[in-house]
Amino acid sequence: MNIKTICVVGAGLMGQQIALLAATSGFEVYCADTSHEALKKAQEFVDGWLPKQKAKERITDEQIAHVNKSLHFVDNLADAAKNADMIIEAAVENLAIKRSIFAELDRLAPPHAILATNSSYLVSSKIADATSRPDKVLNMHFFNPALIMKTVEVVQGPHVSDETVEKVMELSRALGKRPARVNKEIYGFLCNRIFSVITKEACYMLDQGIASVEDIDNAVKGALGHPMGPLELLDMTGIDLEYHLGMERFRETGNPVDKPSPSLVERYARGDYGRKTGKGYYDYTKK
Ligand SMILES: NC(=O)c1ccc[n+]([C@@H]2O[C@H](COP(=O)([O-])OP(=O)(O)OC[C@H]3O[C@@H](n4cnc5c(N)ncnc54)[C@H](O)[C@@H]3O)[C@@H](O)[C@H]2O)c1
């Protein structure tokens, strides 16, 4: 595989966990962000996570020592990318920003480096032509929380070489994941397509007064064996994210079915984005 050094772009919710996952798996990791606040929070997350894992005997002293030595949070993309064999971009979900990051990475990273985006919805063919190495640009999609969730979707757009896909499948396994190879680009890839059907139906039933938030979630957990209900999961991934994705999809397709549901819009307008703000479909301030 020959991947030793990994650069993660973005130290937010996903980036900080992907960087930590890679460091606990033995890689040298540079995680870059333009926000000093985000870098500080990411370092605090790592400093809080390591002792908790140690107390639960889920991490060895050697792994902790490796993370402390080999995980670097930096504000300079050039420093982060210059020795990278693999780059995983987890910056904000905005096409123009991602294209400009990839153009910069193409200039800064060694020619052999693979450039992956963790984007949930932007396919790599919308980004690859901003670089001179489209055969090495693909989607490597982790799930939240990236340290825990086993699936990684590795998506082969028409421009991506088999060699690139195979290397990223191998890397995913080295990170302790079970990669799913997605042979063609498709909006939402595998899991978010299935998730969106379930959440759309859950929101529809809530909007129609057919059942309560709790009854919908409990029924899905109890009958379908899902560990979380769809509305609980929306609170975790972020109602703001779901709202923007729905609106973006609606703008693209013009199909009213793609619009976010009234219950979601209502919460978005109130600023109740889910766990991150303390309220969403559930009230976490009381828990
Ligand atoms: N949140 C999820 O559940 C989830 C799951 C899977 C994939 N994703 C994808 O991961 C990506 C990141 O999502 P997130 O939830 O971690 O977002 P986030 O807002 O928590 O973090 C994004 C980070 O990117 C940084 N950033 C912005 N512009 C930058 C630049 N030019 N260079 C470097 N850093 C920059 C921001 O400062 C921020 O810290 C998105 O593409 C999203 O679609 C998110």
The ligand as a Gaussian input file, in Angstrom:
#p B3LYP/6-31G(d) Opt

LIG

0 1
 N      -21.142000      15.468000      10.200000
 C      -21.316000      14.232000       9.750000
 O      -22.060000      13.424000      10.351000
 C      -20.569000      13.771000       8.520000
 C      -20.496000      12.391000       8.230000
 C      -19.775000      11.974000       7.101000
 C      -19.183000      12.890000       6.270000
 N      -19.277000      14.235000       6.559000
 C      -18.581000      15.168000       5.658000
 O      -17.371000      15.565000       6.281000
 C      -17.053000      16.912000       5.923000
 C      -16.841000      17.715000       7.200000
 O      -18.017000      17.665000       7.978000
 P      -17.972000      18.036000       9.544000
 O      -19.307000      17.642000      10.084000
 O      -16.714000      17.514000      10.167000
 O      -17.887000      19.636000       9.457000
 P      -17.346000      20.670000      10.568000
 O      -18.047000      21.943000      10.258000
 O      -17.462000      20.096000      11.933000
 O      -15.784000      20.814000      10.225000
 C      -15.320000      21.400000       9.051000
 C      -13.971000      22.034000       9.363000
 O      -13.382000      22.457000       8.137000
 C      -12.648000      23.631000       8.422000
 N      -12.353000      24.343000       7.179000
 C      -13.151000      25.146000       6.447000
 N      -12.481000      25.594000       5.356000
 C      -11.235000      25.050000       5.404000
 C      -10.086000      25.134000       4.575000
 N      -10.085000      25.868000       3.454000
 N       -8.985000      24.442000       4.938000
 C       -8.973000      23.693000       6.060000
 N      -10.054000      23.580000       6.905000
 C      -11.161000      24.246000       6.558000
 C      -13.533000      24.406000       9.388000
 O      -12.786000      25.372000      10.112000
 C      -14.063000      23.265000      10.268000
 O      -13.240000      23.077000      11.408000
 C      -18.220000      17.410000       5.041000
 O      -17.832000      17.302000       3.686000
 C      -19.356000      16.451000       5.359000
 O      -20.215000      16.229000       4.257000
 C      -19.939000      14.685000       7.673000

